[in-house]
Amino acid sequence: MEVVSIERSTYEELLTSFNSFITKMKEMASRGTDKRFFASKANKFERGG
């Protein structure tokens, strides 16, 4: 096993970025389960846009 050492500030930056990514993914997932979201996409597709 290889051990990698990084500075605390770098680790904290990485953690902040990762948490931001997770938040965005959760927002996208919740939009995907919103029936209004699917209905608006279907209507747009039917209108040709």
C-alpha positions as CSV (number, residue, x, y, z in Angstrom):
1,M,0.0,0.0,0.0
2,E,1.2,3.5,-0.9
3,V,0.8,6.4,1.6
4,V,0.4,9.9,0.2
5,S,0.8,12.9,2.4
6,I,-0.7,16.3,1.6
7,E,-0.9,19.6,3.5
8,R,-4.0,20.2,5.6
9,S,-5.0,23.3,3.5
10,T,-4.9,21.1,0.4
11,Y,-7.0,18.4,2.1
12,E,-9.5,21.0,3.2
13,E,-9.8,22.5,-0.3
14,L,-10.3,19.0,-1.7
15,L,-13.0,18.3,0.9
16,T,-14.8,21.5,0.2
17,S,-14.8,20.9,-3.5
18,F,-16.0,17.3,-3.0
19,N,-18.8,18.5,-0.7
20,S,-19.9,21.1,-3.3
21,F,-19.9,18.4,-6.0
22,I,-22.1,16.1,-3.8
23,T,-24.5,19.0,-3.2
24,K,-24.8,19.6,-6.9
25,M,-25.4,15.9,-7.6
26,K,-28.1,15.8,-5.0
27,E,-29.8,18.9,-6.5
28,M,-29.7,17.3,-9.9
29,A,-31.1,14.0,-8.6
30,S,-34.0,15.8,-6.8
31,R,-34.8,17.7,-10.0
32,G,-34.9,14.4,-11.9
33,T,-37.6,13.1,-9.6
34,D,-39.7,16.2,-9.9
35,K,-42.6,15.3,-12.2
36,R,-42.9,19.0,-13.4
37,F,-39.3,18.7,-14.6
38,F,-40.1,15.7,-16.8
39,A,-43.3,17.3,-18.0
40,S,-41.6,20.5,-19.1
41,K,-38.9,18.5,-20.9
42,A,-41.5,16.4,-22.7
43,N,-43.5,19.4,-23.7
44,K,-40.4,21.1,-25.0
45,F,-39.5,18.0,-27.0
46,E,-43.0,17.8,-28.5
47,R,-42.9,21.4,-29.6
48,G,-39.6,20.7,-31.4
49,G,-37.4,22.8,-29.2
